[in-house]
Amino acid sequence: MRSQFQVAIPVPIPLEELMPMKSKVLMPLLLLAVLGVPTRAFAHALETNYVLEDANKVKFTAVFSTGEPHKNAKIKIYAPNDLSQPVLEAETDEKGQFTFDTHDKMPGEWEVSIGESGHQDILTVPVTSKGINLNDISEVPSHQSPQIPLLAIVLSGGLGSAAVLSKRLRSIKS
């Protein structure tokens, strides 16, 4: 009696069929390499420290993460009733310092912008009839481009392309 065997002979995939599949896998990686993932530059991040000089005066000190003072940084102060136009514009001194005096300021949340985009801090300074409460000063969140959604989109596109490539290779082999 003769036995029959089935032998699967691998058939090479023609290069012209493989190239479109490779491009689908490599395209998300190429897109990631070209666009990059946006990140905040931390080499010269701005840090702003503040101390209360008296109940109505707060002294700000702007320094880079390296410890170097942010000399002549632009200062813009916005009133609580109008955050579109600064009521005061100034600059920090050679030590990166300036003092915000609230003696004659209306109560409310004043916005203090230090520096310019890329090297900027924006702080909210709540002013009451009794003065400033140092613990209530807060940083306004920066408006950065979303980093995680972009990375998720690129990675999911790459994984989806890999899944399609895998299915096509299996269907070609069978």
N, C-alpha and C positions, 0 to 999 in steps of 0.2 A: 504494500500500500504506500502510496506516495503522499507525503504531507505537503501542504501548501503553506508557504510563509509569505507574509506581506512585509516587504521591506520599504521603509520610508526613505527615499533618497532626497536629501536636502537640495532644493532648487535655489540657486543664487538669485537674489532679487536684483533686477536690472537697476543700474545706477540712476536712470531717469525716474524710476518709481520711488526710489529711496530719497532723492533730493527734496521733493516737496515735503515729505514727512520730516526730514531733518530741519528744514527751514521753519516748520511749525514749532519744533522744539526749541530751536536756537533763537527764533525771533523774540520771545519774551526776555531771554537772557541778553540779547543784543540791545533791546529797548532799555533794560535796566542799566546796562553799561553806558549807553549814550546819555540817558536822562539822569541817571544816578538817583539815589534816594536822598531827598532833601534833608539836611540835618542842620542844626544850629551850630554855628561856629563857637566853640568854647575857648579857643585860644585867647581871645580878648573879651570875654563876657564882662558885662558891666555889673558891678555890685554897688548898691547904694545903701549906706548906713545913715542913721539919723539919731540925734540926741535932742532932748528937750532942754533948751537953755533957760526958759522960764515958762509959765503957763501958756503964753501966747507966741512963743518963738521956738521953731524947730530948725536945727542946723543939719543939713544934708551933706554927706561926703560921698562923692562918686569916684570909685576906683575900678580899674580893670582887674580881672582875676589874677593878674601878675603882681598886683599891689601898686602899680603905677597910677597916680592920680589922673583923673580925666579933666585935664586943664582946659579952660575956656569952653566947656560943654554948654550947649544951648539949653536954657531953662525956659519953659513956658508954663504959666500958671493959669488955670481956667477956673472961673467962678462956678458955684453950684447951679446957677440959673442959666448958664450959657457955656456949654462945653465945646462950642464951635470956634469961638474967638478968644485967644488968650488975653487976660486983663493985665498981665505983666510978662515981659520978656527980659531975660538977663543971661549972664554966663557965670560959670563957676570960676573961682580964683585959681591961682597956681597950685593950690593944694587939692583942687577938685571940690571945693566947699562953697556953699551959699546958705544963707539963713532966710527962712520964710517967716515973716512977722505977721501974725493974724490979729493984732490989737484992734484994728479998725475994719476987719473983714466980717461980712455977714455970716451967720451960722449956716452950716451945711457941709456937704462933702466937696472939698476943693481938689482939683486934679493937678498934680505936679508932674510935668514931663521933663526928664533929664536926658540930654543927648539927642541923637537922631537915629533913624532906623538902622538897624544892625548893631548899634551900641546904644540902647535906650532902655530906661526904666520909666514906668509911669506909676505913680503912687497916688492913692486917695488919702487925703488928710481931712478927717472930720473935725470941724470947728464948731464949738458950742459957745454959749455965753460965758462959760467958765474957763474956756481955753481949749487946749488940745489934749486929748488922751492919747499918749504915746502908743498904748497897746491896741488902739483902734486904727492906726495907720496900716493900710494894706496895699499890696501890689496889684495893679490892674493886669489881668492876663494878657499876654502878647498875642497878636493875631498872626500865627505862623501857618504855613501851608500844612495840610494834614499829611503826616508821615506814614502812619500805620495803614490807612486805607490804600495809598498808592502801593506800598509794599505788598499788601494782601491781594490787590488786583494783579500785580505782576506775577506773584507766586502762584495764584490760582490759575492764571492763564498758562503758565509753564506746566503746572500739574495736569491741567486739562489737555494740553497738547501731548504730553507724555502718555496719557491714558489713550488718546486717539491713536497715537503711533503704536502703542502696544497691541491694541485691538487689530489694527491693520496688519501688523506683522504676524499675529496669530492666524488671521484669516488667509493670508498669503501662504503660510506654511501648510494649512490644511487642505 
